[in-house]
Amino acid sequence: MSDGVATVTLHRPDRRNAFTRAMGVELSHVYRRYDLDDGIRAIVLTGTPPAFCAGADLGAGDRTFSDPGENFTAAGTSMPAWQVRKPVIAAVNGHALGIGLTLALQCDLCIMAADAKYGVLQVRRGMVGDAYSHWTLPRLIGMSRAAYLLLTGATIDGRRAYEMGLCLQVLPADEVLDATLTLARDIAVNTAPVSVAASKRMLWSSFEHDPAGIGVQETDAHLILMGARDAREGVRAYLERRPPHWTGKPGELPPFTPAANDAAPQPDR
């Protein structure tokens, strides 16, 4: 960890970081641990080069998708990135296919490699998109473009991904991680942690509420934050032209659960 930023790396380089159930369990544990650690202000998810994640591990051959095993879930992780009370930013520094892409779509922000390949390929393997991709994709890029990716299993490059709205920025692969870390450090140092946690929650729940509902949430958040020290510190730091010294902790907000967002999909039901 550096400057309040934790980096999580998918690390199976001999398999281009192909995803396994064990990786999903480990990633869930890491998300939970970092969600509870108030010393961590932002999380970067990346992969060991040259890939981000090549998709599901196909080592079992034609049995890869025919033997779900006990307590199967298509969620990928039991704690998706949007439930973490800190920003999770995907540094997609290489190919991200199948669940490799759908896991990145759960992140709050995403920077992609220009020349890498991206796609939700599952319909070309006799399956369907996973990791809540039928929930995240329409929200990110609209129904028509989501349908194109999910129904055709098409593969696109980073430039096309940027044009479609899948990522914030597209860069050469060897620049992706540094740019993502710079963004994460800016959030970690310059933004109030409880404010970011509250704003993230409202963003991810916004499609399940009408304007009046979001208005109520924003008012509630303001009333909570107005009584906190960071509301005074943020103004003081600006007027005194110095970096802020935040004391609020994201853990002061309740965990992101169905009670906080009844309509959002939850894992392991």
Secondary structure, DSSP 4 states (H G I P E B T S, - for coil): -BTTEEEEEE--GGGTT-B-HHHHHHHHHHHHHHHH-TT--EEEEEESTTEEE-SB--TTGGGTTT---TT--TTSSSS-GGGSSS-EEEEE-SEEETHHHHHHTTSSEEEEETTSEEE--GGGGTS---TTHHHHHHHHH-HHHHHHHHHH---EEHHHHHHHTS-SEEE-HHHHHHHHHHHHHHHHHHS-HHHHHHHHHHHHHGGGS-HHHHHHHHHHHHHHHHTSHHHHHHHHHHHHTS-------GGGSPP--TTT-TTS--S--
